[in-house]
Amino acid sequence: MAKQQTFSDKMKKQKVDTRINVQVIKAYRSDKGTVKYIERFVKVEDVNQAEKIDISR
């Protein structure tokens, strides 16, 4: 039997994600008074939205 679907056909069916992956780093003070950091990767539509992202502990 011949192969019905080629690799290029599979690639055409996949959805392309247009969002940008951004690393957000937030600093906070712990109970002991030391500075700790939280870092997360977040997908956003536009780079300007990165300033508005709020990540919590």
C-alpha distance matrix in Angstrom:
0.0 3.8 6.6 8.7 12.0 13.9 17.0 19.3 18.1 18.9 22.3 23.2 23.0 25.4 29.1 31.5 34.6 37.6 40.1 41.9 42.2 45.9 47.8 50.9 53.8 56.7 59.9 62.1 65.1 64.8 67.6 69.0 69.2 66.5 63.9 60.3 57.2 54.1 51.1 48.0 45.1 44.9 42.7 44.8 44.3 47.2 49.1 52.3 51.2 51.3 55.1 55.0 52.7 54.6 53.4 55.4 55.9
3.8 0.0 3.8 6.2 9.2 10.6 14.0 16.0 15.0 16.3 19.4 20.2 20.5 22.9 26.6 28.8 32.0 34.9 37.6 39.4 39.8 43.6 45.6 48.8 51.7 54.7 58.0 60.3 63.4 63.3 66.2 67.6 67.7 65.0 62.2 58.7 55.4 52.4 49.3 46.2 43.1 42.8 40.5 42.4 41.7 44.5 46.4 49.7 48.8 48.9 52.7 52.7 50.6 52.7 51.6 53.8 54.4
6.6 3.8 0.0 3.8 5.8 7.3 10.4 12.8 11.7 12.6 15.8 16.8 17.0 19.3 23.0 25.2 28.4 31.3 33.9 35.6 36.1 39.8 41.9 45.0 48.0 51.0 54.2 56.6 59.7 59.6 62.6 64.0 64.0 61.3 58.5 55.0 51.7 48.7 45.5 42.4 39.3 39.0 36.7 38.7 38.1 40.8 42.7 46.0 45.1 45.1 49.0 49.0 46.9 49.0 47.8 50.1 50.7
8.7 6.2 3.8 0.0 3.8 6.8 10.3 11.8 9.7 11.0 14.4 14.7 14.6 17.3 20.9 23.3 26.6 29.5 32.2 34.3 35.0 38.8 41.1 44.2 47.2 50.2 53.5 55.9 59.1 59.1 62.0 63.6 63.6 61.0 58.1 54.6 51.3 48.1 45.0 41.7 38.5 37.9 35.3 37.1 36.2 39.1 41.3 44.4 43.3 43.7 47.5 47.3 45.3 47.5 46.6 49.0 49.9
12.0 9.2 5.8 3.8 0.0 3.8 6.8 8.3 6.2 7.3 10.6 11.2 11.3 13.8 17.4 19.7 23.0 25.8 28.6 30.6 31.3 35.1 37.4 40.5 43.6 46.6 50.0 52.4 55.6 55.8 58.8 60.4 60.2 57.6 54.7 51.2 47.8 44.7 41.4 38.2 34.9 34.3 31.7 33.5 32.7 35.4 37.5 40.7 39.7 40.1 43.8 43.8 41.8 44.1 43.2 45.7 46.6
13.9 10.6 7.3 6.8 3.8 0.0 3.8 5.5 5.3 6.6 9.0 10.2 11.4 13.4 17.0 18.6 22.0 24.6 27.4 29.1 29.8 33.6 35.9 39.1 42.2 45.3 48.7 51.2 54.5 54.8 57.9 59.3 59.0 56.3 53.3 49.9 46.4 43.5 40.1 37.0 33.7 33.3 30.7 32.4 31.6 34.1 36.0 39.3 38.6 38.8 42.6 42.8 40.9 43.3 42.5 45.1 46.0
17.0 14.0 10.4 10.3 6.8 3.8 0.0 3.8 5.4 5.2 6.4 8.9 10.3 11.3 14.8 16.0 19.1 21.8 24.4 25.8 26.4 30.1 32.3 35.6 38.6 41.8 45.1 47.8 51.1 51.4 54.6 55.9 55.5 52.7 49.7 46.3 42.9 40.0 36.6 33.6 30.2 30.0 27.5 29.4 28.8 31.2 32.8 36.2 35.6 35.6 39.4 39.8 37.8 40.2 39.3 41.9 42.8
19.3 16.0 12.8 11.8 8.3 5.5 3.8 0.0 3.8 5.4 5.0 6.3 8.9 10.3 13.4 14.3 17.8 19.9 23.0 24.5 25.6 29.3 31.9 35.2 38.4 41.6 45.0 47.8 51.2 51.8 55.0 56.4 55.8 53.0 49.9 46.6 43.1 40.2 36.7 33.7 30.1 29.6 26.8 28.2 27.1 29.4 31.2 34.5 34.1 34.4 38.1 38.6 37.0 39.6 39.0 41.9 43.1
18.1 15.0 11.7 9.7 6.2 5.3 5.4 3.8 0.0 3.8 5.5 5.2 6.7 9.3 12.6 14.3 17.9 20.3 23.4 25.4 26.6 30.4 33.1 36.2 39.5 42.5 46.0 48.6 52.0 52.5 55.7 57.2 56.8 54.1 51.0 47.7 44.2 41.1 37.7 34.5 31.0 30.1 27.2 28.5 27.3 29.9 32.1 35.2 34.5 35.0 38.8 38.9 37.2 39.8 39.3 42.1 43.4
18.9 16.3 12.6 11.0 7.3 6.6 5.2 5.4 3.8 0.0 3.8 5.5 5.4 6.8 10.5 12.6 15.8 18.7 21.3 23.3 24.1 28.0 30.4 33.4 36.6 39.6 43.1 45.5 48.9 49.2 52.3 53.9 53.6 51.0 48.0 44.6 41.1 38.0 34.7 31.4 28.0 27.2 24.5 26.2 25.5 28.3 30.3 33.5 32.5 32.8 36.6 36.6 34.7 37.0 36.3 38.9 40.1
22.3 19.4 15.8 14.4 10.6 9.0 6.4 5.0 5.5 3.8 0.0 3.8 5.4 5.4 8.6 9.7 13.1 15.6 18.4 20.2 21.3 25.1 27.7 30.8 34.1 37.1 40.6 43.3 46.7 47.3 50.5 52.0 51.5 48.8 45.7 42.4 38.8 35.8 32.4 29.2 25.6 24.9 22.0 23.5 22.6 25.2 27.1 30.3 29.7 29.9 33.7 33.9 32.2 34.8 34.2 37.1 38.4
23.2 20.2 16.8 14.7 11.2 10.2 8.9 6.3 5.2 5.5 3.8 0.0 3.8 5.6 8.0 9.5 13.2 15.3 18.6 20.9 22.5 26.2 29.2 32.1 35.5 38.5 42.1 44.7 48.2 49.0 52.2 53.9 53.2 50.7 47.4 44.3 40.6 37.5 34.2 30.8 27.2 26.0 22.8 23.8 22.3 24.9 27.2 30.2 29.6 30.3 34.0 34.1 32.7 35.4 35.2 38.2 39.8
23.0 20.5 17.0 14.6 11.3 11.4 10.3 8.9 6.7 5.4 5.4 3.8 0.0 3.8 6.5 9.4 12.7 15.4 18.2 20.9 22.2 26.0 28.9 31.5 35.0 37.7 41.3 43.7 47.2 47.8 50.8 52.7 52.2 49.8 46.7 43.4 39.8 36.6 33.4 29.9 26.4 25.0 21.9 23.1 21.9 24.9 27.4 30.2 29.1 29.9 33.6 33.3 31.6 34.2 33.9 36.6 38.2
25.4 22.9 19.3 17.3 13.8 13.4 11.3 10.3 9.3 6.8 5.4 5.6 3.8 0.0 3.8 6.4 9.4 12.5 15.0 17.5 18.6 22.4 25.1 27.8 31.3 34.0 37.6 40.0 43.5 44.0 47.1 49.0 48.4 46.1 42.9 39.6 36.0 32.8 29.6 26.1 22.7 21.3 18.4 19.8 19.0 22.0 24.3 27.2 26.0 26.6 30.3 30.1 28.3 30.7 30.3 33.1 34.6
29.1 26.6 23.0 20.9 17.4 17.0 14.8 13.4 12.6 10.5 8.6 8.0 6.5 3.8 0.0 3.8 6.4 9.3 11.9 14.8 16.3 20.0 23.0 25.4 29.0 31.6 35.3 37.7 41.2 42.0 45.1 47.1 46.4 44.1 40.9 37.7 34.1 30.8 27.7 24.1 20.7 18.8 15.6 16.6 15.5 18.6 21.2 23.9 22.6 23.5 27.1 26.7 25.2 27.8 27.7 30.6 32.4
31.5 28.8 25.2 23.3 19.7 18.6 16.0 14.3 14.3 12.6 9.7 9.5 9.4 6.4 3.8 0.0 3.8 6.2 9.1 11.7 13.5 17.2 20.4 23.0 26.6 29.4 33.1 35.7 39.4 40.4 43.6 45.4 44.5 42.1 38.8 35.8 32.1 29.0 25.7 22.3 18.7 16.9 13.5 14.3 13.0 15.7 18.1 21.0 20.2 20.9 24.6 24.6 23.2 26.1 26.2 29.4 31.3
34.6 32.0 28.4 26.6 23.0 22.0 19.1 17.8 17.9 15.8 13.1 13.2 12.7 9.4 6.4 3.8 0.0 3.8 5.6 8.4 10.2 13.8 17.0 19.4 23.1 25.7 29.5 32.0 35.7 36.8 40.0 41.9 40.9 38.6 35.2 32.2 28.5 25.5 22.2 18.8 15.2 13.2 9.7 10.6 9.8 12.7 15.0 17.9 16.7 17.3 21.0 21.0 19.5 22.3 22.4 25.6 27.6
37.6 34.9 31.3 29.5 25.8 24.6 21.8 19.9 20.3 18.7 15.6 15.3 15.4 12.5 9.3 6.2 3.8 0.0 3.8 6.6 9.6 12.7 16.3 18.6 22.3 25.0 28.7 31.4 35.2 36.6 40.0 41.8 40.4 38.2 34.7 32.0 28.3 25.4 22.1 19.0 15.4 13.2 9.5 9.0 7.2 9.6 12.1 14.9 14.3 15.2 18.9 19.1 18.2 21.5 22.1 25.6 27.9
40.1 37.6 33.9 32.2 28.6 27.4 24.4 23.0 23.4 21.3 18.4 18.6 18.2 15.0 11.9 9.1 5.6 3.8 0.0 3.8 6.6 9.4 13.0 14.9 18.7 21.2 25.0 27.7 31.4 32.9 36.2 38.1 36.7 34.6 31.1 28.4 24.7 21.8 18.6 15.5 12.1 9.5 5.8 5.4 4.7 7.4 9.5 12.3 11.2 11.8 15.5 15.6 14.5 17.7 18.3 21.8 24.2
41.9 39.4 35.6 34.3 30.6 29.1 25.8 24.5 25.4 23.3 20.2 20.9 20.9 17.5 14.8 11.7 8.4 6.6 3.8 0.0 3.8 6.2 9.9 12.3 15.9 18.8 22.4 25.4 29.1 30.8 34.2 35.8 34.3 32.0 28.4 25.8 22.1 19.5 16.1 13.4 10.0 8.2 5.3 5.3 6.1 7.0 7.5 11.0 10.4 9.9 13.7 14.7 13.5 16.7 17.1 20.7 22.9
42.2 39.8 36.1 35.0 31.3 29.8 26.4 25.6 26.6 24.1 21.3 22.5 22.2 18.6 16.3 13.5 10.2 9.6 6.6 3.8 0.0 3.8 6.9 9.8 13.2 16.3 19.9 22.9 26.5 27.8 31.4 32.8 31.5 29.0 25.5 22.8 19.0 16.3 12.8 10.1 6.5 5.7 4.4 6.5 9.0 9.8 9.3 12.6 11.6 9.9 13.6 14.7 12.7 15.3 15.0 18.4 20.2
45.9 43.6 39.8 38.8 35.1 33.6 30.1 29.3 30.4 28.0 25.1 26.2 26.0 22.4 20.0 17.2 13.8 12.7 9.4 6.2 3.8 0.0 3.8 6.3 9.8 12.9 16.4 19.6 23.2 24.9 28.5 29.8 28.3 25.8 22.2 19.7 15.9 13.7 10.3 8.2 5.5 5.3 6.0 7.1 10.1 9.8 8.0 10.8 10.0 7.3 10.6 12.3 10.4 12.9 12.7 16.1 18.0
47.8 45.6 41.9 41.1 37.4 35.9 32.3 31.9 33.1 30.4 27.7 29.2 28.9 25.1 23.0 20.4 17.0 16.3 13.0 9.9 6.9 3.8 0.0 3.8 6.6 10.0 13.3 16.5 20.1 21.6 25.2 26.4 24.9 22.3 18.7 16.1 12.3 10.2 6.7 5.6 4.4 6.3 8.7 10.3 13.6 13.2 10.9 13.2 12.2 8.8 11.2 13.0 10.6 12.2 11.2 14.2 15.5
50.9 48.8 45.0 44.2 40.5 39.1 35.6 35.2 36.2 33.4 30.8 32.1 31.5 27.8 25.4 23.0 19.4 18.6 14.9 12.3 9.8 6.3 3.8 0.0 3.8 6.6 10.2 13.3 16.9 18.7 22.3 23.7 22.1 19.8 16.2 13.8 10.1 8.1 5.5 5.3 6.2 7.1 10.1 11.0 14.4 13.8 11.4 12.6 11.2 7.5 8.8 10.4 8.0 8.9 8.1 11.1 12.8
53.8 51.7 48.0 47.2 43.6 42.2 38.6 38.4 39.5 36.6 34.1 35.5 35.0 31.3 29.0 26.6 23.1 22.3 18.7 15.9 13.2 9.8 6.6 3.8 0.0 3.8 6.8 10.1 13.6 15.5 19.2 20.3 18.5 16.1 12.5 10.2 6.6 5.6 4.3 6.6 8.9 10.6 13.8 14.8 18.2 17.3 14.7 15.5 14.3 10.6 10.8 12.5 10.3 10.0 8.7 10.6 11.5
56.7 54.7 51.0 50.2 46.6 45.3 41.8 41.6 42.5 39.6 37.1 38.5 37.7 34.0 31.6 29.4 25.7 25.0 21.2 18.8 16.3 12.9 10.0 6.6 3.8 0.0 3.8 6.7 10.4 12.6 16.1 17.5 15.6 13.8 10.2 8.4 5.5 5.2 6.4 8.8 11.7 12.8 16.2 16.8 20.2 19.3 16.8 16.8 15.3 12.0 11.1 12.2 10.2 8.7 7.4 8.4 9.4
59.9 58.0 54.2 53.5 50.0 48.7 45.1 45.0 46.0 43.1 40.6 42.1 41.3 37.6 35.3 33.1 29.5 28.7 25.0 22.4 19.9 16.4 13.3 10.2 6.8 3.8 0.0 3.8 7.1 9.7 13.3 14.3 12.1 10.2 6.6 5.7 4.5 6.5 8.8 11.9 15.1 16.5 19.9 20.6 23.9 22.9 20.2 20.0 18.8 15.5 14.1 15.3 13.7 11.8 10.4 10.2 10.2
62.1 60.3 56.6 55.9 52.4 51.2 47.8 47.8 48.6 45.5 43.3 44.7 43.7 40.0 37.7 35.7 32.0 31.4 27.7 25.4 22.9 19.6 16.5 13.3 10.1 6.7 3.8 0.0 3.8 6.5 9.8 11.3 9.3 8.3 5.7 5.5 6.3 8.1 11.4 14.2 17.6 18.9 22.4 23.1 26.4 25.6 23.2 22.7 21.1 18.1 16.6 17.0 15.4 12.7 11.2 9.7 9.1
65.1 63.4 59.7 59.1 55.6 54.5 51.1 51.2 52.0 48.9 46.7 48.2 47.2 43.5 41.2 39.4 35.7 35.2 31.4 29.1 26.5 23.2 20.1 16.9 13.6 10.4 7.1 3.8 0.0 3.8 6.7 7.8 5.6 5.5 4.6 6.1 8.7 11.1 14.5 17.5 21.1 22.5 26.1 26.8 30.2 29.4 26.9 26.4 24.9 21.9 20.2 20.6 19.1 16.2 14.6 12.6 11.2
64.8 63.3 59.6 59.1 55.8 54.8 51.4 51.8 52.5 49.2 47.3 49.0 47.8 44.0 42.0 40.4 36.8 36.6 32.9 30.8 27.8 24.9 21.6 18.7 15.5 12.6 9.7 6.5 3.8 0.0 3.8 5.4 5.3 5.5 6.3 6.7 9.8 11.7 15.4 18.3 22.0 23.6 27.3 28.5 32.0 31.6 29.3 29.0 27.2 24.2 22.9 23.0 21.0 17.9 15.7 13.1 10.7
67.6 66.2 62.6 62.0 58.8 57.9 54.6 55.0 55.7 52.3 50.5 52.2 50.8 47.1 45.1 43.6 40.0 40.0 36.2 34.2 31.4 28.5 25.2 22.3 19.2 16.1 13.3 9.8 6.7 3.8 0.0 3.8 5.5 7.5 9.6 10.4 13.5 15.2 19.0 21.7 25.4 26.9 30.6 31.7 35.2 34.9 32.7 32.2 30.3 27.5 26.0 25.9 24.0 20.6 18.6 15.5 13.1
69.0 67.6 64.0 63.6 60.4 59.3 55.9 56.4 57.2 53.9 52.0 53.9 52.7 49.0 47.1 45.4 41.9 41.8 38.1 35.8 32.8 29.8 26.4 23.7 20.3 17.5 14.3 11.3 7.8 5.4 3.8 0.0 3.8 5.7 9.0 10.5 14.1 16.5 20.1 23.2 26.9 28.8 32.5 33.7 37.3 36.8 34.3 34.0 32.4 29.4 27.9 28.2 26.3 23.2 21.1 18.4 15.8
69.2 67.7 64.0 63.6 60.2 59.0 55.5 55.8 56.8 53.6 51.5 53.2 52.2 48.4 46.4 44.5 40.9 40.4 36.7 34.3 31.5 28.3 24.9 22.1 18.5 15.6 12.1 9.3 5.6 5.3 5.5 3.8 0.0 3.8 6.6 9.3 12.8 15.7 19.1 22.4 26.0 27.7 31.4 32.3 35.7 34.8 32.2 31.7 30.3 27.3 25.5 26.1 24.6 21.7 20.1 17.8 15.8
66.5 65.0 61.3 61.0 57.6 56.3 52.7 53.0 54.1 51.0 48.8 50.7 49.8 46.1 44.1 42.1 38.6 38.2 34.6 32.0 29.0 25.8 22.3 19.8 16.1 13.8 10.2 8.3 5.5 5.5 7.5 5.7 3.8 0.0 3.8 6.4 10.1 13.3 16.5 20.0 23.5 25.6 29.3 30.4 33.9 33.0 30.2 30.1 28.9 25.6 24.2 25.1 23.5 20.9 18.9 17.1 15.0
63.9 62.2 58.5 58.1 54.7 53.3 49.7 49.9 51.0 48.0 45.7 47.4 46.7 42.9 40.9 38.8 35.2 34.7 31.1 28.4 25.5 22.2 18.7 16.2 12.5 10.2 6.6 5.7 4.6 6.3 9.6 9.0 6.6 3.8 0.0 3.8 6.9 10.3 13.3 16.9 20.3 22.3 25.9 26.9 30.3 29.3 26.5 26.4 25.3 22.0 20.6 21.8 20.1 17.9 16.0 14.7 13.2
60.3 58.7 55.0 54.6 51.2 49.9 46.3 46.6 47.7 44.6 42.4 44.3 43.4 39.6 37.7 35.8 32.2 32.0 28.4 25.8 22.8 19.7 16.1 13.8 10.2 8.4 5.7 5.5 6.1 6.7 10.4 10.5 9.3 6.4 3.8 0.0 3.8 7.0 10.1 13.6 17.1 19.4 23.1 24.4 28.0 27.4 24.8 25.1 23.7 20.3 19.5 20.5 18.3 16.0 13.6 12.4 10.5
57.2 55.4 51.7 51.3 47.8 46.4 42.9 43.1 44.2 41.1 38.8 40.6 39.8 36.0 34.1 32.1 28.5 28.3 24.7 22.1 19.0 15.9 12.3 10.1 6.6 5.5 4.5 6.3 8.7 9.8 13.5 14.1 12.8 10.1 6.9 3.8 0.0 3.8 6.5 10.1 13.5 15.7 19.4 20.8 24.4 23.8 21.2 21.8 20.4 16.9 16.5 17.7 15.3 13.5 11.1 10.7 9.5
54.1 52.4 48.7 48.1 44.7 43.5 40.0 40.2 41.1 38.0 35.8 37.5 36.6 32.8 30.8 29.0 25.5 25.4 21.8 19.5 16.3 13.7 10.2 8.1 5.6 5.2 6.5 8.1 11.1 11.7 15.2 16.5 15.7 13.3 10.3 7.0 3.8 0.0 3.8 6.7 10.4 12.5 16.3 18.0 21.7 21.6 19.4 20.2 18.4 15.0 15.2 15.8 12.9 11.2 8.2 8.2 7.3
51.1 49.3 45.5 45.0 41.4 40.1 36.6 36.7 37.7 34.7 32.4 34.2 33.4 29.6 27.7 25.7 22.2 22.1 18.6 16.1 12.8 10.3 6.7 5.5 4.3 6.4 8.8 11.4 14.5 15.4 19.0 20.1 19.1 16.5 13.3 10.1 6.5 3.8 0.0 3.8 7.0 9.7 13.3 15.3 19.0 18.9 16.8 18.1 16.5 12.9 14.0 15.0 12.0 11.3 8.7 10.1 10.0
48.0 46.2 42.4 41.7 38.2 37.0 33.6 33.7 34.5 31.4 29.2 30.8 29.9 26.1 24.1 22.3 18.8 19.0 15.5 13.4 10.1 8.2 5.6 5.3 6.6 8.8 11.9 14.2 17.5 18.3 21.7 23.2 22.4 20.0 16.9 13.6 10.1 6.7 3.8 0.0 3.8 6.3 10.0 12.4 16.1 16.7 15.2 16.8 14.7 11.6 13.5 14.0 10.6 10.5 7.9 10.1 10.7
45.1 43.1 39.3 38.5 34.9 33.7 30.2 30.1 31.0 28.0 25.6 27.2 26.4 22.7 20.7 18.7 15.2 15.4 12.1 10.0 6.5 5.5 4.4 6.2 8.9 11.7 15.1 17.6 21.1 22.0 25.4 26.9 26.0 23.5 20.3 17.1 13.5 10.4 7.0 3.8 0.0 3.8 6.9 9.8 13.4 14.2 13.0 15.3 13.4 10.6 13.4 14.1 11.0 12.1 10.3 13.1 14.2
44.9 42.8 39.0 37.9 34.3 33.3 30.0 29.6 30.1 27.2 24.9 26.0 25.0 21.3 18.8 16.9 13.2 13.2 9.5 8.2 5.7 5.3 6.3 7.1 10.6 12.8 16.5 18.9 22.5 23.6 26.9 28.8 27.7 25.6 22.3 19.4 15.7 12.5 9.7 6.3 3.8 0.0 3.8 6.4 10.1 11.4 10.9 13.0 10.6 8.5 11.7 11.7 8.7 10.5 9.7 13.0 15.0
42.7 40.5 36.7 35.3 31.7 30.7 27.5 26.8 27.2 24.5 22.0 22.8 21.9 18.4 15.6 13.5 9.7 9.5 5.8 5.3 4.4 6.0 8.7 10.1 13.8 16.2 19.9 22.4 26.1 27.3 30.6 32.5 31.4 29.3 25.9 23.1 19.4 16.3 13.3 10.0 6.9 3.8 0.0 3.8 7.0 9.0 9.6 12.1 9.9 9.0 12.7 12.6 10.3 12.9 12.9 16.3 18.5
44.8 42.4 38.7 37.1 33.5 32.4 29.4 28.2 28.5 26.2 23.5 23.8 23.1 19.8 16.6 14.3 10.6 9.0 5.4 5.3 6.5 7.1 10.3 11.0 14.8 16.8 20.6 23.1 26.8 28.5 31.7 33.7 32.3 30.4 26.9 24.4 20.8 18.0 15.3 12.4 9.8 6.4 3.8 0.0 3.8 5.6 6.9 8.9 6.6 7.0 10.6 10.4 9.2 12.5 13.6 17.2 20.0
44.3 41.7 38.1 36.2 32.7 31.6 28.8 27.1 27.3 25.5 22.6 22.3 21.9 19.0 15.5 13.0 9.8 7.2 4.7 6.1 9.0 10.1 13.6 14.4 18.2 20.2 23.9 26.4 30.2 32.0 35.2 37.3 35.7 33.9 30.3 28.0 24.4 21.7 19.0 16.1 13.4 10.1 7.0 3.8 0.0 3.8 7.0 8.7 7.4 9.2 12.4 12.2 11.9 15.5 17.0 20.6 23.6
47.2 44.5 40.8 39.1 35.4 34.1 31.2 29.4 29.9 28.3 25.2 24.9 24.9 22.0 18.6 15.7 12.7 9.6 7.4 7.0 9.8 9.8 13.2 13.8 17.3 19.3 22.9 25.6 29.4 31.6 34.9 36.8 34.8 33.0 29.3 27.4 23.8 21.6 18.9 16.7 14.2 11.4 9.0 5.6 3.8 0.0 3.8 5.4 5.6 7.5 10.3 11.0 11.7 15.4 17.4 21.1 24.1
49.1 46.4 42.7 41.3 37.5 36.0 32.8 31.2 32.1 30.3 27.1 27.2 27.4 24.3 21.2 18.1 15.0 12.1 9.5 7.5 9.3 8.0 10.9 11.4 14.7 16.8 20.2 23.2 26.9 29.3 32.7 34.3 32.2 30.2 26.5 24.8 21.2 19.4 16.8 15.2 13.0 10.9 9.6 6.9 7.0 3.8 0.0 3.8 5.4 5.5 8.2 10.1 10.8 14.4 16.2 20.0 22.8
52.3 49.7 46.0 44.4 40.7 39.3 36.2 34.5 35.2 33.5 30.3 30.2 30.2 27.2 23.9 21.0 17.9 14.9 12.3 11.0 12.6 10.8 13.2 12.6 15.5 16.8 20.0 22.7 26.4 29.0 32.2 34.0 31.7 30.1 26.4 25.1 21.8 20.2 18.1 16.8 15.3 13.0 12.1 8.9 8.7 5.4 3.8 0.0 3.8 5.4 6.3 8.0 10.0 13.6 16.1 19.7 22.9
51.2 48.8 45.1 43.3 39.7 38.6 35.6 34.1 34.5 32.5 29.7 29.6 29.1 26.0 22.6 20.2 16.7 14.3 11.2 10.4 11.6 10.0 12.2 11.2 14.3 15.3 18.8 21.1 24.9 27.2 30.3 32.4 30.3 28.9 25.3 23.7 20.4 18.4 16.5 14.7 13.4 10.6 9.9 6.6 7.4 5.6 5.4 3.8 0.0 3.8 5.5 5.4 6.8 10.6 13.2 16.8 20.1
51.3 48.9 45.1 43.7 40.1 38.8 35.6 34.4 35.0 32.8 29.9 30.3 29.9 26.6 23.5 20.9 17.3 15.2 11.8 9.9 9.9 7.3 8.8 7.5 10.6 12.0 15.5 18.1 21.9 24.2 27.5 29.4 27.3 25.6 22.0 20.3 16.9 15.0 12.9 11.6 10.6 8.5 9.0 7.0 9.2 7.5 5.5 5.4 3.8 0.0 3.8 5.5 5.5 9.0 11.0 14.6 17.6
55.1 52.7 49.0 47.5 43.8 42.6 39.4 38.1 38.8 36.6 33.7 34.0 33.6 30.3 27.1 24.6 21.0 18.9 15.5 13.7 13.6 10.6 11.2 8.8 10.8 11.1 14.1 16.6 20.2 22.9 26.0 27.9 25.5 24.2 20.6 19.5 16.5 15.2 14.0 13.5 13.4 11.7 12.7 10.6 12.4 10.3 8.2 6.3 5.5 3.8 0.0 3.8 5.7 8.4 11.1 14.3 17.5
55.0 52.7 49.0 47.3 43.8 42.8 39.8 38.6 38.9 36.6 33.9 34.1 33.3 30.1 26.7 24.6 21.0 19.1 15.6 14.7 14.7 12.3 13.0 10.4 12.5 12.2 15.3 17.0 20.6 23.0 25.9 28.2 26.1 25.1 21.8 20.5 17.7 15.8 15.0 14.0 14.1 11.7 12.6 10.4 12.2 11.0 10.1 8.0 5.4 5.5 3.8 0.0 3.8 6.4 9.8 12.9 16.5
52.7 50.6 46.9 45.3 41.8 40.9 37.8 37.0 37.2 34.7 32.2 32.7 31.6 28.3 25.2 23.2 19.5 18.2 14.5 13.5 12.7 10.4 10.6 8.0 10.3 10.2 13.7 15.4 19.1 21.0 24.0 26.3 24.6 23.5 20.1 18.3 15.3 12.9 12.0 10.6 11.0 8.7 10.3 9.2 11.9 11.7 10.8 10.0 6.8 5.5 5.7 3.8 0.0 3.8 6.5 10.0 13.4
54.6 52.7 49.0 47.5 44.1 43.3 40.2 39.6 39.8 37.0 34.8 35.4 34.2 30.7 27.8 26.1 22.3 21.5 17.7 16.7 15.3 12.9 12.2 8.9 10.0 8.7 11.8 12.7 16.2 17.9 20.6 23.2 21.7 20.9 17.9 16.0 13.5 11.2 11.3 10.5 12.1 10.5 12.9 12.5 15.5 15.4 14.4 13.6 10.6 9.0 8.4 6.4 3.8 0.0 3.8 6.6 10.2
53.4 51.6 47.8 46.6 43.2 42.5 39.3 39.0 39.3 36.3 34.2 35.2 33.9 30.3 27.7 26.2 22.4 22.1 18.3 17.1 15.0 12.7 11.2 8.1 8.7 7.4 10.4 11.2 14.6 15.7 18.6 21.1 20.1 18.9 16.0 13.6 11.1 8.2 8.7 7.9 10.3 9.7 12.9 13.6 17.0 17.4 16.2 16.1 13.2 11.0 11.1 9.8 6.5 3.8 0.0 3.8 7.0
55.4 53.8 50.1 49.0 45.7 45.1 41.9 41.9 42.1 38.9 37.1 38.2 36.6 33.1 30.6 29.4 25.6 25.6 21.8 20.7 18.4 16.1 14.2 11.1 10.6 8.4 10.2 9.7 12.6 13.1 15.5 18.4 17.8 17.1 14.7 12.4 10.7 8.2 10.1 10.1 13.1 13.0 16.3 17.2 20.6 21.1 20.0 19.7 16.8 14.6 14.3 12.9 10.0 6.6 3.8 0.0 3.8
55.9 54.4 50.7 49.9 46.6 46.0 42.8 43.1 43.4 40.1 38.4 39.8 38.2 34.6 32.4 31.3 27.6 27.9 24.2 22.9 20.2 18.0 15.5 12.8 11.5 9.4 10.2 9.1 11.2 10.7 13.1 15.8 15.8 15.0 13.2 10.5 9.5 7.3 10.0 10.7 14.2 15.0 18.5 20.0 23.6 24.1 22.8 22.9 20.1 17.6 17.5 16.5 13.4 10.2 7.0 3.8 0.0
